[in-house]
Amino acid sequence: MSDTVRLYLGKDIEITYDSERCIHAAECTRGLPAVFDNSRRPWIQPDGASANAIAAVIATCPSGALHFSRRDGGDRESRPGQDSVTVMPGGPLYIRGLVRLLKADGSVIVEDTRLALCRCGHSQNKPFCDNSHLGVGFDDLGAATEAEVRERSGGGDKHEQDKHELGEHFTTR
């Protein structure tokens, strides 16, 4: 376990928290404040709710900073039902699925089911987001209009070909 990962043991569940991966989206503190409370030390109380409730909230952590293992024989942490990459307006890429993030040399940075990756270029923890976009005025909406897609692809014919090849995975506004 790295220096940035802390383990919180409860009777029915153990929780790991990686401070370097946390982007403070606050899904945990809003979702289950009896367990996750930044004003308390330790800030995670794994016996503060049922293991099922804690597991459900941890699954909403967009960065993968929180994970769990059941000690009571309950369901293991699972892979999201559908692989996805979501461009957050003015923020990171949220990636869901079984992801192996590699360095240019092919070595593994992390293998996880949830990641938040930097889009602004200012993170001090690249390739992960560290919320630097909030302080640098990054305001990319993360969506291209149909005209922008056509312009980038070199015109209408190519765009129509791409749209046909990609089928329902290609959407325009």
C-alpha positions, -999 to +999 in steps of 0.1 A: +000+000+000+014+034-010+020+063+015-011+081+002-035+051+008-050+048+042-069+018+055-100+021+077-111-012+093-146-018+104-164-048+117-181-056+084-161-036+058-127-022+053-123+011+033-092+023+016-087+060+007-060+073-016-055+110-009-036+116-042-066+104-062-093+123-044-107+153-063-131+163-035-162+157-055-178+151-021-200+122-032-191+104+000-196+132+024-230+141+008-240+105+005-232+092+039-221+119+064-223+095+093-193+076+078-175+103+058-170+136+076-141+159+068-144+177+102-138+146+122-107+125+128-105+099+116-127+113+089-139+078+079-159+057+104-165+023+087-189+012+114-211+044+110-235+027+086-243-007+071-217-022+049-242-022+020-248+015+024-211+022+025-204+001-005-232+019-025-217+053-016-181+043-024-193+032-059-202+068-066-167+081-059-157+094-094-119+093-089-115+058-075-099+073-043-123+052-022-125+014-024-139-013-001-135-050+008-163-068+027-154-086+059-189-099+064-191-121+032-212-094+014-209-086-023-174-076-035-168-043-052-177-048-088-170-034-122-195-008-134-222-023-156-211-003-187-177+010-197-178+047-202-157+079-206-175+111-196-161+145-203-171+167-173-177+203-184-148+224-171-133+194-154-118+159-158-125+128-178-144+103-157-136+068-168-157+037-157-149+001-165-121-022-160-092+001-169-055-004-171-038+029-173-003+026-188+028+047-191+043+053-225+067+024-218+038+001-212+042-002-175+010+000-154+002+032-135-030+018-121-057-008-128-090+003-115-127+006-122-130+044-117-106+071-127-107+109-130-081+121-155-068+156-160-079+175-191-067+210-183-030+201-183-023+218-149-026+188-125+004+183-103-006+146-102-009+138-139-024+118-154-049+121-125-070+152-119-062+172-088-088+199-093-063+224-107-088+232-134-107+251-107-079+276-102-067+281-138-100+291-155-103+260-175-138+263-191-139+237-219-175+224-221-163+190-232-187+189-261-182+197-298-210+209-320-217+191-352-200+220-371-169+217-350-167+180-356-171+185-394-144+212-393-120+190-374-126+160-396-121+179-429-157+184-441-191+169-446-183+138-466-158+125-441-181+134-412-210+114-428-187+085-433-175+086-397-210+090-385-221+059-405-191+038-392-196+048-356-234+043-357-252+051-324-219+058-306-216+091-325-240+118-313-243+154-323-261+183-308 
